[in-house]
Amino acid sequence: MKGKVYNYLLDKIKQDGTINLVLVDPDSQHPERAGDVAIAAEKAGASGLMIGGSGGDTTVMDATAEAITKNTSLPTIIFPGNISDITKFADAIFFMTLMNSRSRYYLSMAQAYASVAVKKFGLEPIGMGYVVVESDVKTSIGFYGDVNEIPRYKPKIAASFGLASQFMGMKCFYLEGGSGASHPIEDEMISLTKQLCDIPLIVGGGIRDGKTAAQKALAGADIIVTGTAVEQAQDAYAKIKEINDALMNVRDEKIKKNGQKEFRRE
């Protein structure tokens, strides 16, 4: 069904205020471990799984995605580092444009190469504007994507990319703080972007605990992405539940502070 996963995300955001998507990097764990994380994510109340990385190994991507989809009824969304991350073992794909890349490949060519496979596999494409914000660590996407990083304390630049994404017809906008970053996206950047944009705002990078997740939700994030924190946790279930519980605890305050926007459905 057209827009099934996207509409599901909108319903969850309306219900919960801010939702958590757990990111699984095929390069960081064995497929069996990825399947266990999927089970933990559903049990702990996560809203979905994202899968992707920058390794470029199609075989590993397929095996990981298959292990996840066999172990959960939650939607699985591809978060592609490149066209090699496209797999039939998923429900949808963030069909994204790296908005602050200097490379024509990541601005339009990769999307053209990927489009036929996305259609062939019956994946639901969810158009997404994606930007990488200045980080204290060098990210894989920053290296491969030839990114002109947004200065961390220049919120207007990030917000303008978000608004441009909306005007270009994207369904959501992602502020990326960097995998493994010690500092998450600044609250001011999230808040200004939220004020200007009428599409769901995704925030990831450096969110390692419930307190930080709640803080970013109150700043205006509609979707929190957690990856490294779950990968490194001895108890994936406990870490995901900690983050989800924190988001639910600030639900009413977040909606009161930011309003309850009605996003356009498919």
Buried (B, 14 or more C-beta within 10 A) or exposed (E): EEBEBBBBBBEBBBEBBBBBBBBBBBBBBEBEBBBBBBBBBBEBBBBBBBBBBBBBBBEBBBBBBBBBBEBBEBBBBBBBBBBBBBBEBBBBBBBBBBBBBEBEBBBEEBBEEBBEBBEEBEBBBBBBBBBBBBBEBEBBBBEBBBBEBBEBEBBEBBBBBBBBBBEEEBBBBBBBBBBBBEBBBBBBBBBBBBEBBEBBBBBBBBBBBBEBBBBBBBBBBBBBBBBBBBBEBEEBBEBBBBBBBBBBEBBEEBBEBBEEBEBEEE
